[in-house]
Amino acid sequence: MSPFPFTENDFLGCFKHENPITAFKNAISAENSHLKLRFNPDQATAGLLTEKARFIDNILTACWLHFLGPAADIHALIATGGYGRSELFPHSDIDILVLLADADAADYQHSLSGFCNFLWDIGLKPGLSTRDVDDCVIAAQDDQTVFTSLLEMRLIDGNTELFEKLKGKVSSDALWPSDRFFPAKMLEQQKRYAKYHDTAYNLEPNIKEGPGGLRDLQVISWVFKRHYNASSLRELIKYGFLPKSEYDNLITARDILWRLRFALHNLTNRCEDRLVFDYQRELASQFGYVDRNDQPDVEQFMQFYFKTVVDIERLNEMLLQLLNERLISNKESLAPIPITANFSSIDGYLEVSNKDVFQKQPLALLEIFLILQQSPSLKGIRASTIRLIRKNLPLIDEDFRNNKQANRLFMDILRQPRGITSQLKRMNRYGVLAAYLPDFANIVARMQYDLFHIYTVDEHTLFVIRNLRRFSLAKHNNELPFCNNIFLLIAKPDILYLAALFHDIAKGRGGDHSTLGETLARNFCLQHELSNHDTKVITWLVRHHLLMSMTAQRKDISDPEVIHTFALQVGSIEYLNYLYLLTVADIRATNPSLWNTWKDALLKELYISTHQALHRGLHNPVARSERVQENKKEAREELLKLGISKTTIKHSWQHLSDDYFLRYSADEVAWHTIAIAACQESELPLVLLRPQTQRGSAEIFVYTRNEDLLFSICTATLDQLGLTILDARIITTADQYVLNSFQVLEQSGEAINDLYREVHICNALRQGLIAKKVKTSKNIHKQSRQARHFPIETSITFLDDPSHKHTIVELVTTDRAGLLSTIGRAFTELDIQLHDAKITTIGSRAEDMFYITDPQSRPIDDENKKQQLRTTMLRYLELKN
């Protein structure tokens, strides 16, 4: 038979083939290939969705008739859900209901089983339920999702009267009336949003379930259909919910998502609804995007996607609000209550007093958000007023932005005690924020294509402000109490909010976004007549918003000279307080998985040390020798309390350098000393593990004789055990023993909290050191699926060491299993001494700092030797790849 079209009779004929299953599979494969060939990313897909549904109808009808025989006319075969709407994508689920004429299906059980099994055999994977009418009603009463699927049921074949009977039951006002169904769907949407952190702007968004996705459109359709028994969304115009222009926008946005979903199914050959990295570049190409200027094709494509879903989010908000008014609210609540001369409250939503308000008084475009902040009982802005805001956005022009009253209104919004985050998000959603701050428009829906930032730049910025606001609220004190305490010390929270608003505003412009952002922030401050002091603080924070995180993660903050240098850069406790809060809020808003106890403790330690240095006075810094003596004194006192003799202490410390006492706390020194004193030479290597340190990580301590490949073996073993190395400190004593410490977390970012796991780690590391090699086993250090799409160009840079004690090597490369071990082998080949390592991993990007010397503990200054080291490191890294 000809492959197209496949009719019901064609499929009935397939049962006469020698192998019916193969015949059906071939037909399904041919249809999918046919649809793939006909798909054009630039053209609507509605016809293809309907064609696929009809194709499946023909298959199911043929199978239904074949397996049920005469009983096919007694019962009914019904399509539900998306299949019921005839919106069937290439690999969509096929939801069907077998509606039985009576509850006793024993006589048909064998036939129904054959029908269902055959569908699975040919690869359809149906979502199938079997019920009689009464069972359907009971299930629908108990579960609104069952009721929702029945709202869209469509008869495929079988008993028409039985189908109509069920349809009548479902249409009955007694079954999920609108005043119950609407709140149930709102709660369902709220829970669905929460799964995606209440944002559509994720790095790998779900185009079906995520906020602004296809499910938002379906929610509107379900609620509307339940109340009005409407056959299509076009009736939204008929009932006055949307003007034709907005309806056209809605359908255009839906069509874009349909085309994206269709392309995803074609690309993956499965029901894939996530725009994962693996497919974003290919989809960008399919949809006609090419690299231009400084913006890659994939970033343009994702910006196109995000601008589409923000339209759907906004329309979803407006329509559900209007439906709530019609379906739920009483007439009394719809009576206008005057709020100001320009605005009234209707059912808790702000409404303009007349349609010309914005035309006559453009500043009301800002005033409305201030009113919402000052009247917490208000729920939002009424849909008709949202339309007017969108319509009047062109009024926010250069004259508007230079209007001093407008400037005061905007600053008043940032200085309110409540509602700052919610109103800024609302201003962004309606386009007001981008209109008032044209520089902000550049980052709206802009995705940064890396694994570090999982939100668009505008959404990340608003999350930073949200996090700063949470520091001010007692109800969130349990999250980060230290931040809440610091927040109480700052004089002007609006300085923080403005620094957050501008810290990434220059992303995507090329060049250093911190420097460019500083200029934009200064222009804003001058325009809004902020004081010189406030302007200096804001611009300094924007310029240096990465300073604290980079210092904490890349430098040895146990070194008084590092602290003194950082304190000099910060300059005052006021600046330190602002910078600390902005740094924590920024990291936590970048990627929830990046924040852990290690970063928390590290930043807190840097803050406290810097605060002490600033309090002491920058003219009177702590000397290294003073810090060494303090640590020795504290450790000695602790050891004496524990019964360790002065002789034992002296013997244990005799070959240790001042560097050791500088870089380890008194608590760590005491721990090491007790262990070393109790250890015999024959028991080496000594491997210890403390599961929870002051920095929130586990510390693994190794004491043994200095030998080649020691660092490489340790790091390779820890890597194979699935541990993330955060920090490595390497001390070699005068008599050639090493004291190596590794700060580690589980790959998940959690601390080690299992005793058996602790013992296993120590045993594996000790055995590797004894054998002088890493035991071959499956490496459980997993590189994320996404990381494969972000290859980082390797660079090796030699940096100046302010103390002139080491040569600092900065390595930037793609993070991978065994990276540190590989570098360790390169150092060993050239007889280079490693003294310290600062490990920073940002998404798939490794930024590691190694403090090295020659065998005589001298910095490596010779340029030829540096070039030899660079060449050797690159060779090892290439071999690893």
N, C-alpha and C positions, 0 to 999 in steps of 0.2 A: 504494500500500500504506500501511497505518497505520504511523506512525513508530515505535511501540513495541508489543511488543518486536521487534527485528530478528533474524530467524532465519537459519540457514544457507541455507535455500531462498530467503528474501527476497534475500539477497546474490547467490545464483546467478542470480536473476531480473534483477538489476541489469546483468548482462552482455548482456542483450537490449535494454537501452536504447540510444537513439541515441548517447549519450555516457556510457559506463559510469563513467569517471573522475569526472565531475560527480555522477553518482548516488551513488557511494560517498562522495564528499566531503560531499554533502548529508546523507547518513545519519550520518556521523561528527560533523558539526556539530550535527545534531539530538540525537544521543545526549549530546554534551558539554553542550548547553543543558539537556537533561532532567536530567542529573546535577547541574548547577549549581543548578537550581531545587529539587531534592530535598535538597541539602546544607543541613544545619542545624548551625551551630557548637556547639550545645549537645548534639548527639546523636552517637552513635558512627557511624563511617564504614565499618566493616568490610563491611557489605552493599553499599555503593556501590562499594568497591574490587573486590569479587567480581563485581558486575554489569558493571563496565567490562572486567574480564578475560574474562568470558563473551562480551561483545559483540565484543571483538577476536578471540576464538576463532572466532566465527561468520564474521567477515570473512576470517580467514586460511584457515579450512576451505574456504570457497567459492572463494577465489582458488587454493588448492592443488588442488582438484578441477578447476577450470576450466583451469588452465595445464598441469598434469601429466597430466590425463586418466587413462588406465589405469595409468600409472606411480605414481599417487598411493597405490596400495595396496602398491607394491613398497618404497617408501622411507617414512620417518617424519618428520613435522613436530612439533617438540618446543619447548615453552616452557621457558626457563631463567631464572635469577635471580629478581628480584621478580615478574616475569610468571609464572614457574613456580610461585611461592607463591600466585598469584592475588591479589596485592596490587598492583593497577594503579591509579595515580592518574591524574587527567584527562590529564596530558601526560607521563606517564612514558615512559622508553625501553622499547621492545618488543624483548626479547632472544629470538631464536629460533635453533634449530639444525635444519638440514636434514640428517638422518641418512641416508646413502646405503647401499644394500644391498651395494654393492661399490665398490672404489676407482675403477673406470673409469666416469666420469659423462659421457663424451663424447656418448652417445646422448640424454642428458637436459639437456645444457648449454643448449640453446636454450629449452627449457621453463622451466628454473630461472631463466635470465636474465629471461624474460618475467615470471615470478612476482615476482622481486625488484624489477624496474623498476616494476612496477605498484604495489607497496606504496609505493614512493617517490613515484610520481605522485599517489597519493591522500592523501599527507601523513603517512604513518605513521612514516617514518624508522626502519626496523628496524635493530637490531644483529644481523646475520645471519652465521652461519658455516655452511660446508658441509663435512662430513667423513663418512668411514665409521667403523665401530666402532674399528678399529685406530688410525686417526688420532686419534680422540677420546681413546683411552687414552694414546697417546704425548704429546699436547698436555697432558693432565691430569697426567701424570707430570712433565713439564717445568715446569709452571706451576700453583701451587696455586690461583690465582684462577680458572683454567679448571675445575679440579676442583671448586672451591666452587660455581661456577655450575651444574655438572652434578648436584651434591647435591640441587638443588631442581627438577630437570627434571620436566616433566609432558607426557604425550602429548596433542597437539591432534588429530592425525589421521594415518592411514597405517598402516604395518606394526607391529602390536602386538608380534609376536615379536622384531622388530629392536630395538624400544624396550626390551623386557625383557632382551634380551641385553646392551645397553649398561648398563642399570641394574644388572645382576648384576656386570659388570666394575667399575663405580664402587663398588659395595658391598663389593668384595673387600678384605680386610685388607691385601693386598699393595700396594694403591694408596693412598698417603698414610694410613698407619695413624695412630691417634690420637697416638702419642708423637712423630710428625713433624708432623702437621697442627696440633696445638695450639701448639707453639712458633712455627710459621710464621704463624699468625693473630695471636699475641701481638706478633711483630715487626712485622707489618703494621699493627696497631693503634697501636703505639708510633710508627711513622713518620707515621701519619695524625694523631695527636695533635700531633706536632711542627709540622705545618703550621699549626696553630691556636695556637701558642705554649703548648701543653699546658694550655689553659684553654678552658672552654666559655663563659666570661663575656666574650665579645667584643661590640663595639658592634653588629655585623651578623653574628650567629651563623649557622652552617649547621646546619639542623635534621636533616640527614641524615648528614653526614660529620663534624661537629664532635664533640668529647668530650661524652658524655652524649646524643648524638643517636641516630637510628634505627639507624645502623650498629653501635653498641654492642650493641643488642639482637640484631641479626643475627649478630654474632660469637658471642654466647652460643648462639644457635640452631644455627649451623653446627657448632660444636665438639660440642655436645650431640647433634645429629643424627648426626654422624659416628660417635660412639662407641656410642650407644644405638639408633641407627636410629629415633629418636623421630619421631612424626608431628606433634607440637605442643609448644609450651613448657609446656603444662599438665602434661606428664609430669615436669617438674622436681619437682613435688610427689610424684609416685609414687616417684621415685628418691631422695627425701629431701634434695634440694638447697634447697628453699624450703618454708616453711610456707605454708598457703593465704593468710594475711594478706599476706605479702610478695609472693606471686604476684599477688594482686589489685592491690597497689600497682604492680607491674611492668606489668600489663596496663592499668591506669588511665593510667600515664605514657605508655605506647605509644599509647593511644587519643588522648591530648591531642596528641602529636606528629603522629599521623595526621590529626587534624582541622586542625591548623595547616598541614600540608603540602598538604592538599586545598584549603584556603582560599587558600593562596599560588598554587597552580596555577590556580584559578578567577580569581583577581585579575589574574594576569599573562598568562594564556593561553599559558603555556609551562612547561617543566620548570624552575621556579625553586625552589631549596631554601634560599636565603639570606633571612633576615629583614632585608632592607635597609630603610633609612630610608623609601624611597619608599612602602612598604606597611605600616609598623609602625602608623601612626595609623589607617589604614583597618581593619587587623586588630583593633586595640584596640576600635574601635567595633563591629565585627562580633561580637566575643566579649563585648560587654556592658559594657565599662569606660567610666567617665565621670570627668571631673575631680572631685576632692574634696580639700578642705583645700588643702595646699600641694603635693599630688602629682598631676601630670597623668595623664590616662588611659593614655597610652603607657608611662609609667614603671611604673604598676601592672601593665599587660599584660606588659611585659618581665620584671618581678619574678616574675610567675606562671610565665613560661616558664623562667627560670633556676632556680626552685625545683623545677620538673619535671625538668630535666636533671641537677640535683645528685642527685636520687633515683636516676636511671638510672645515673649514674656510680658511686654507692655500690653499687648492686646488681650492676653489671658487675664491680666490684672483687671483691665477695664471691663471686659465682658462678664467676668465672674462677679464683679461688684454690681453691675447692672442687673444680672440675673438674681443676685441676692436681694436687691431692692424689689424686684417684681415677685419673687417667689416666697421670700421669707419675711421681709419687713412689713410692719403694719402701717396704715395710713398716717397715724399720729407721728411716727418717727420720720416720715417723709415731709413733714411741714418744716419750712426753713426757719432756722433760729439764727438771728443776726449775730455775727462775731465782730466784724468791723464794718466800716462803710462799704468796703469792697467785697466782703466775703460773708457767707452764711454757712451754717452747718445743716446738712440734710442727711439724716440717718448716720450721723457721726463723721461724715465726709465733707470737706470744704468745697463749696460751690461759689462761683463768682456771682455777685449781685446782679450783673447783667453782662451780656456777651461782649460789650465794648470796653470792659474794665482794663484789659491789657493794652488796648489801642490808646485809650485815654491816659492811662497811668502805667507805662511800661515797667516801672520799678516794682509793681505788684508781682512781677515774675520772680522776684527774690523774696518779697515780703511774705508770700504765701507759705514758704518753707519755714520762715521765722515764726509765723503764727502757729504752725504745727508743733514746733518745739515748745512754744509757750503755753500750748493747750494740750496737755498729754491725754486728755479724754478723747481727742479727735483720732480717728482711725486712718485717715489719709486724705487724698484728694479725689473728688468725685470724677467719674469717667468723662463727663462732658467738659469738665474744666481741664482735665489732662489733654483732651483734644485741642482746647483753646491754647494751652501752653505750647504744644507742639506747633500749632499753626502760627503762633506769634513769636517763635524763636528768632526770626530775622530782626526783631526789634532790639535784640541784644547785640548792638553794633558797637563801633568804636566810641561813639558819643556816650552810649550807655555805660560802657566799661570805664570811661573817664569821668563819669558822673560821681561826685563825692558822696552823694547820698546813697547811690548804689554800692560804693565802696564800703560805706559804714554798715549797710545792711548785710553785706557778705561777711564782714568781720564780726558783726553781732551774731550771725549764725554759728561761727566758730567759737564764740565765747559763751554760748549758752550752757547751762548746767546739765542739760539733757538733750537727747535726740540728734546729736551731731552726726554720728555714723549713719543712722537711718535716713536723715534728710540729705546727706551728701550722696548716698546710694540712690535715693529717689531723684535727686537733681541730675545724677549721671544717667539714670534710666530714661529720663524725659528729655535729655539733651541740653539741659540748662547749664550744667557744669562746663561742658565743652564749649558752649556758646560764650559763657562769661570768661573762661580761661582758654583761649584758642590754643595755647601750648599744650593744655590737657587733652585737647581733641586729637593730638598726634599720638597719644598712647591709648586711646579708647579702642578696645578690642585687639590691641597689639599683643601678640604672643611672642615671648622670647623662646626661641627654639633651642632649649637645652633641658637638662634634667634637674636643674637647680630651681628654676622658677616654674611652678606648675599652674600658675594663674596668669591671665593677661595682666599687662602692666597697670591698667586702671583699677582692675579688681584687687591686685596685690596692694596698691596704694591705699585703697579704702579699707582693706584688711589691717594694714599697719595702723591706721587711725582707729579702727575698732579695737585693736589690741591695746593701744595707748589709753583709750577710754576705759577699758576694763581695769587698768591699773588704778583708776580713780574711784572705782566702785567697791564698796565694802563687801558686796555679795560675791565678788570674784576674788576676795582676799586669799581664799584657800588655794588658788592656782599658783600664784607667784607672790607670796607675801612680802618678799624683799622688795619687789618692784612697787607694790602698793605703798610700802613705807617710804621709798625714795620719792614717789609721786607727791606725797604730802609735803615734801621739801621744796618743790618747784613753785615759783611765784606766778608764772603765766603759762597755763596749759596750752593756750592758743599758739604759743611759740612752737611747741612740740607738734601740734596738728599741722601747722604751716610747713614746718620742716619735713614732715611726713608727706604732705601733699606735693612737695617739690623735689623730694630726694631722687625720684626716678623719672621725673617729667621730661628729661632730655634723652631718654632711651630711644634708640632708633634713628638718631640724628647723625650718627658718626661722631668719632672723637670721644673724649672722656665725659661721660654723662654727668659726673659729679661737678666738674668744672663748668660745663654748660648750664647745668641746673642751678649753680650758684648765681650766675648772671641773671637767669630768669627769675629766681627768687628775689634778688636785689631789686629788679625792676618792679616786681609786684609790691614789695615793701615800700618803695618810694611812691608808687602810685597810690597806695592805701595809707600813706602818711604815718607809717609806724615809726617809733622812736629810733634814734641811732643805735641805742643799745639793743633793742629787739631785732633790728635789721642785722646787726653784726652776729648775734647768736644764731638767727635763722640761717643766714648765708653760710656761716661757719659749719653748722650742722649738715647742711646739704652738701657742702664741699667735702666734709670729712666723715660722712655717715658710715663708711666702711672701715674707718681707722681702728675702732675698738675691736671689732671681730677679727680683723687681720692681725692685730697685735697679739690678741689672746691665742689665736690658733697657729701663728707662724713664728712667734718669738718665745724666748725662755723668760716667762714672767716671774720666775724665782730669782732672776738676776736684778739687783737693785739698779744697775745702770739702764736696763731696759725700762724699768718702772720710771726712773727719773726722766728718761727721754720722752716717754709717753706723757708723763705729767707736764713736761715742758710744752708739748704739743697742745695739750688740753688747756692748761693755763689756770684754771680755777675750778673750785668745787661745783659752782653753778653749771659750768659747761660740762663737767663730768656727769652730773646728775641727768642733764638733758640727753647727753650722748649715750649713757648707759640704757636709759629707757627706750630711746629710739632704736638702739642696736638690738635689744631683746625683741621689741615689737616687730622689727624688720625681719629678723631670722624666722620668727614664729609665723609670719605672714607669707613667707616665701614658699615653704613646703612643710606641712605638719610633721613629716617624718625626719626633718633635719634637726629639730629641737630635741635634745636629750639631756640627761642629768650631767653629762660631761660638759657640754657647752654652758649649761646653767652654772655649774660650779666654776668653770674656767673664767667666765665673764665676771662672776661675783668676786672671785679672787683678785682679778685685775682691778676691779672697782675699789675694793677695800685697800689694796696695796697703794693704789694711786691716791685715794682719799687720804691715807696716812702721809704719803709724800707731800701732798699739797698742804695738809694741815701743819706738817713739820716745817714747811717752807722750802721753796725750790733753791734758795741760796744755801740750804743746809741739808743736802741729800745724804741718805744712808750710804756709808761706805761699804764696799764688799767685805772688807775685813771685819767691820762691825757686825754685819749680818752673819758671817761665819762664826764669830765668837758667841753671838746670841744663840745660834742653833746648837753649837757644841754644849753650851751651858745648860740649855733646856733638856737636851738629850741625856746628858750626863746625870742631871738630877732625876730624870725619869728612870734611868737604868739603876741608879743607886736605890731608889725606892723599891724597885723590883728585886733587889738582892744581888745585883751584878757588881762584882768587886771593881775597885779602881784599877787594879792590875789588869783584870780582864779587859776592861774598857780601853786602857792604854795600849795593850797588845793588839786589840782588834782595830784600833784607829791608826796605828803607827805608820802605815804605808798609804794612808788616804790623803788625797790632795784637798786644798781648800775648795776646789770646784765641787767636790762631793758634798761638803757641808753647806755649800751655797745652794745647790740644786735640789737637795732633799730636806724635807721638814724634820723637825726634831722627833716627831712621832715615827716617821719612816726610818730615821737613823737608828732609833732605839729598836725597832722591829728587826732591821738588818743585823744589828750588833748581837742581839740575843741569838739569832739563828746561826750566824757565822761562828760565834764563840762555842756553840754546842756541836758544831760540825767537825768531824775528823777529816783529814786529807783524803783518806780512803773512801769517804762517803760522797766526795764530789763527783759530778756537779750537784750543787744544791739548787733546788727549784721550789719556790714557794708561791702561794697565791692568796691574796686577800680579796674576797669577793666584792667588798664595798669600801672605797676610799673616800676621802673628803671631796674628791672631784667626781664622785658618783660612778666611777668606772671600777673595774677590777684591776689590781696591780699584780703582775707576774714578775717575780724577782729571781734572777739567775746569778749564782756566785760560783765561779770555777776558774781554772787556769786559762789564761789568754791563749787562744789557738786560732788558726786560720778558719774562715768560714763560720765562725761562731754566730755572728749576727745573721748571716744568711740562713743557717740551719734553724735558728730560733724563729725568724719571721716566716720562713716557709712552713714550719710545723704549725704555727699559730694560724696561718692562712688556711692550711688544709683542715684545721679543726673548725673553720667557719667563723673565726673571730676577726673583728675589725680592730686594727691597731691604730690607736689615736695619738700615741706619743711614745717615743723611745729615748731613754737616757742611758748612755754608755760611759761608764767610768772604768778606767784601767789604773790599778794601783802601781806604786813604784816597784813592787816585787812581782809584777806581771800577773796579777789576778784581775778578773773583771767582775764588776757589779753592774749588771744590765737590768733595767726595769722597763716593762712594757705596760702601758695603760691600754686596756682592751674592753670592748663591749661585744655582746653577741651581734651577729650580722643584722639582726632585727633592730638594733639600737638599744636593746634591753640589757640590764646588768646580768651577770652570771649568778643564778640563785639556786643551783642544784649541786648538792654535795658530791654526788657521783660524777657529775660533769667536772667539778673542780679537780678531783683526784685523777680523772682521765687525762685532763689537760697537763697536769704536772708530770704524770707518768710518761705520756707521749713525748713531752719536751725533753725530759731527762734521758729517755732511751735514745732519742735522736742525737743528743749531744755525746752520749757514750759511744754510739755507733759512728759518730761523725758524718752522718747523712740523714736525710729525711726518709722515714719509712714510706714506701710507695703505697698509696691508698687513694681512693676517690676523693678528690678535692671538693669539700662541701661549701667552699666559698663560691657563691653563685653571682655571676654578673647578670644584672637585670636584663630582661628582654629589650627594654628601651635603650640601654646603654650601647647596643650594637649600632644604633643609628646616630651616635654622636662621637665619631672618631675625633680625638683631640690631637692636633699637630704637636709633636714632641719638641720641647725647647729646653735647653740646659743653659743656665745663666750663673755666672760667678758674681757674688755680691760682697760688698765690703762688710767686715765685722767691726763694729764700733770699738770692741775691746782689743782688737788686733791679736786675738789668741787663735782664731781659726780662719779657715777659708770656708765661706758659705756657698753651697751649691744649691741652686733652686731648680727643681725638676718639675716641669709641667707636661703631663702626658695623659693618655687614656688610662683610667683605673682598670686594673686587671688582677687576676689571681697571681700570686707569686711576685708581684712588682718589687717589693722591698727586698726579697731574697735575691732577685736578679741584680739589683743595685749593689747589694752586699758582696756578691761574687765579683763584680767589676772592681770594687774597692780592694778586695783581697788580691786580685791579679796584679794590681799596681802598688801593693803594699801600703795602702792608705789607711790611716787610723780614723775611725768614725767615733765621734765624741757625743753627738746628739742628733736627734732626728725629730722634726716637727711634721706630723702627718696631717694633711688637710685634704679631704675628699668632698667635692662639691658636685653632686649628681654623679656623672661619669668622669668628671675631671679631677685628676690627682694633682695637687700642688704641694709638693714635699720639699722640705728644707733639710739639708744635711750639713752638719758642722764637722769639718775634717781637718786633719793635719798630715804632715809627712811622718815617717817612723820616729823622728826625733821630737814629735809634738810641736812642730813649727808650721805656721801657715804656708800654704803653697802659693808663692808669688810669681814663679816663673811661668810666663805665658805659654811656652812650649809644653810644659807639664800639664797645664790646664787644658790645652788643646788635645793632648794625648788622653787625658781623663774623659773629655767630652766624646772623643771618638770611641773609646772603649765602652763607655756607658751606652752609646747609641748602638754599638755592635751587639751588646748583650740584650738590649731591648728588642732589637730586630730579630734576634734568635728566638726570644721568648714569643714573639708574634708568630 
